[in-house]
């Protein structure tokens, strides 16, 4: 996945806590980079400002900490993804119900897929 370097730099400068090195954001897992890229794409389309995103992410991190998250940095992109879901639902990009429907479908598809094989969504996953 290729990130727009200018957009990524803007996100890093605007959003506190983004894991990074001298070359830009760093990710431990591919899904983290995908979640980061989704936020960049939505920002570029005007769904939210970085100030709004930072506030949504901060609120999500505070919610997780109140629920017992140890805040070691290991869960940063889980909070990022939760904030992303929250803000797209709040902005009417999609609904919480639709997000849950797709999450459940992915879980069903993951459960039946052997390790190392591509996950494929099927119509019955949405039942």
C-alpha positions in Angstrom: 0.0 0.0 0.0 1.3 3.4 -1.0 0.4 6.4 1.2 0.4 9.9 -0.1 3.6 11.2 1.6 2.2 14.8 2.0 -1.1 13.6 3.4 0.7 11.2 5.8 3.0 13.9 7.0 0.0 16.2 7.6 -1.7 13.5 9.6 1.4 12.9 11.7 1.8 16.6 12.4 -1.9 17.0 13.3 -2.7 13.9 15.2 -0.8 13.2 18.5 0.7 9.8 19.1 0.9 8.4 15.6 3.7 5.8 15.8 6.5 7.0 13.4 10.1 7.0 12.6 12.2 9.4 10.5 10.6 8.2 7.3 6.9 8.5 8.4 4.3 6.4 10.1 5.1 2.9 11.1 2.8 -0.1 11.4 3.1 -3.5 13.0 0.4 -5.2 11.0 -1.0 -4.5 7.5 -4.4 -3.7 8.9 -2.9 -0.8 10.8 -1.6 0.8 7.5 -5.0 0.2 5.9 -6.8 1.9 8.8 -4.4 4.8 8.5 -4.9 5.0 4.8 -8.7 5.0 5.2 -8.5 8.0 7.5 -6.2 9.8 5.0 -8.7 9.1 2.2 -11.7 10.3 4.2 -9.8 13.4 5.3 -8.9 14.2 1.7 -12.6 13.8 0.7 -13.5 16.4 3.4 -15.3 14.0 5.8 -13.5 15.5 8.7 -10.6 17.9 9.6 -7.5 16.7 11.4 -8.6 18.7 14.4 -12.0 16.8 14.4 -10.2 13.5 13.9 -7.7 14.2 16.7 -10.6 15.0 19.1 -12.5 11.8 18.1 -9.4 9.7 18.5 -8.6 11.2 21.9 -12.1 10.6 23.1 -11.8 6.9 21.9 -8.5 6.5 23.7 -10.0 8.0 26.9 -12.9 5.7 26.7 -10.6 2.7 26.3 -8.4 3.8 29.2 -11.5 4.2 31.4 -12.4 0.6 30.5 -9.0 -0.6 31.6 -6.8 -0.3 28.5 -3.2 -0.1 29.8 -2.2 2.5 27.2 1.1 0.9 26.3 0.9 1.9 22.6 0.1 -1.7 21.5 -3.6 -0.8 21.0 -3.2 2.6 19.3 -4.5 1.4 15.9 -7.4 -0.4 17.5 -8.4 2.9 18.9 -7.7 4.5 15.5 -10.1 2.0 13.9 -12.8 2.5 16.6 -12.5 6.2 16.1 -12.8 5.8 12.4 -16.0 3.8 12.8 -17.4 6.3 15.2 -16.7 9.4 13.0 -18.0 7.9 9.7 -21.2 6.9 11.4 -21.5 10.4 13.0 -21.0 12.0 9.7 -23.5 9.9 7.9 -21.0 8.1 5.6 -22.5 4.9 6.9 -24.5 3.6 9.8 -23.4 1.8 12.9 -25.7 -1.1 11.9 -23.9 -1.4 8.5 -20.5 -1.4 10.2 -21.6 -4.1 12.6 -23.1 -6.1 9.7 -19.8 -6.1 7.8 -17.8 -6.8 11.0 -19.9 -9.8 11.7 -19.6 -11.0 8.1 -15.8 -10.7 8.2 -15.8 -12.7 11.5 -17.9 -15.4 9.9 -15.6 -15.5 6.9 -12.5 -15.5 9.1 -13.9 -18.4 11.1 -14.3 -20.7 8.1 -11.0 -19.7 6.3 -8.0 -21.9 6.9 -4.9 -20.1 8.2 -2.9 -18.5 5.4 -5.7 -18.6 2.9 -7.3 -15.4 1.6 -10.5 -14.4 3.3 -13.5 -14.2 0.9 -16.8 -12.7 1.9 -19.8 -14.6 0.7 -23.5 -13.6 0.6 -24.3 -16.0 3.4 -21.7 -14.2 5.6 -24.2 -11.3 5.8 -27.1 -13.5 7.0 
